[in-house]
Amino acid sequence: MPDINFRRGLAIVGACFLGANMIALLNFTIYVSGDLAERKPVEYGKVLAQEITGTYALLCLFPAMLWLMTYRRIEAGNWRSRVPLHLLATLVFGACHTLLMWGSRVILFRLAGWGEYNYGQMIYRFPMEYGKQFLMYGFMYAIVSAVLHARRSRTQELRASLLEKKLAEARLETLKMQLNPHFLFNTLNMISSFIYEDPPTAERMIARLSDLLRLTLHSAEGQEIRLEKELQLLDCYLSIMKMRFQEQLQVQLDVQPGTRSCLVPFLILQPLVENSIKHCTAAIHRPGAIRISAAASGDHLRLTVEDEGPGLPADAAEGKNSADGGIGLSNMQKRLEQLYGSGCRLQLSNRADGGLRVTVDLPWRDAGCPGSKFR
């Protein structure tokens, strides 16, 4: 950061120096052109010396002027005191600028062997120069004010954007904290029913739950993880479900090559699978078959969970979260909106041969090679 500030300061000094020289050359050109047009003899060296000393004298006074224009700005609440201050500053600036021009030209003319420099009677020279200096001060004040206003607006925009980002992150963390206990409590309630009826199965369930929690803690630092890790979390959860339902639960996993490195929201599949098992069990008293797939769909990653449950009611509109998904699906919908806005979609629809299909379309983001579709 210090190196960046030094280079930025050096660039500003260089720009001011370049600008001063350009003004001097412009004034030199105007003055010489006027003399040539009137067929007057032109002393190029003296004219150039006068214009350079004028702009360099301004450059010497510029830091003090810039400080005053920046930290003593005229605003609605202080104009009664600031306007007289800047009027006084124009007088001080004008007097100092005139004296610097006169003194530097006297020295420069003597060094160049041009004789004594005649600046005329100073009692008239001060008011004559002040008119131009007053306009110059006002012009510079307008430029500085415009730059400061633009910088302040940009800072406010960045601050608002940062606050909005922090608010969104806080909402996401709240939703994720609500989601984790949700599936944990459901799993513990299920395991508790096996403690007395089938202690060995309950013991194996607790072991798999321990693995699931360990993976969850290692992966829960961010809002997104690789699909490969998400599938590992899902595998632990499905292991517990298979212990409960035995051969009644059939799971088919279809993951397209090249998708495992894609980023997905943390714990996005588990609530979908839990919801499918829940509704299948309530309708046909067994979980049936569940199919989970991940595939590329244009510039999106499409995750699909299908089951053999009752599907959506006849009066429910497809394409919306019409099923009672509880905390899991409702939180997922909110998390997707916070993470991706309109760049994602959560859709519920009935399958042609019965059952429910949940489709989640996410923006394709490859963790291994950002900006490309496949590694």
Stockholm file with secondary structure:
# STOCKHOLM 1.0

chainA/1-375         MPDINFRRGLAIVGACFLGANMIALLNFTIYVSGDLAERKPVEYGKVLAQEITGTYALLCLFPAMLWLMTYRRIEAGNWRSRVPLHLLATLVFGACHTLLMWGSRVILFRLAGWGEYNYGQMIYRFPMEYGKQFLMYGFMYAIVSAVLHARRSRTQELRASLLEKKLAEARLETLKMQLNPHFLFNTLNMISSFIYEDPPTAERMIARLSDLLRLTLHSAEGQEIRLEKELQLLDCYLSIMKMRFQEQLQVQLDVQPGTRSCLVPFLILQPLVENSIKHCTAAIHRPGAIRISAAASGDHLRLTVEDEGPGLPADAAEGKNSADGGIGLSNMQKRLEQLYGSGCRLQLSNRADGGLRVTVDLPWRDAGCPGSKFR
#=GR chainA/1-375 SS CHHHHHHHHHHHHHHHHHHHHHHHHHHHHHHHHHHHHTTCCCCHHHHHHHHHHHHHHHHHHHHHHHHHHHHSCCCTTTHHHHHHHHHHHHHHHHHHHHHHHHHHHHHHHHHHTCCCCCCCCHHHHHHHHHHHHHHHHHHHHHHHHHHHHHHHHHHHHHHHHHHHHHHHHHHHHHHHHHHHHHHHHHHHHHHHTHHHHCHHHHHHHHHHHHHHHHHHHHHTTSSEEEHHHHHHHHHHHHHHHHHHHGGGCEEEEEECTTCTTBEEETTCHHHHHHHHHHHHHHHHSSCCEEEEEEEEETTEEEEEEECSSCCSCTTSCTTSCCSCCHHHHHHHHHHHHHHHGGGCEEEEEECTTSSEEEEEEEECCBSSSTTCSCC
#=GC SS_cons         CHHHHHHHHHHHHHHHHHHHHHHHHHHHHHHHHHHHHTTCCCCHHHHHHHHHHHHHHHHHHHHHHHHHHHHSCCCTTTHHHHHHHHHHHHHHHHHHHHHHHHHHHHHHHHHHTCCCCCCCCHHHHHHHHHHHHHHHHHHHHHHHHHHHHHHHHHHHHHHHHHHHHHHHHHHHHHHHHHHHHHHHHHHHHHHHTHHHHCHHHHHHHHHHHHHHHHHHHHHTTSSEEEHHHHHHHHHHHHHHHHHHHGGGCEEEEEECTTCTTBEEETTCHHHHHHHHHHHHHHHHSSCCEEEEEEEEETTEEEEEEECSSCCSCTTSCTTSCCSCCHHHHHHHHHHHHHHHGGGCEEEEEECTTSSEEEEEEEECCBSSSTTCSCC
//
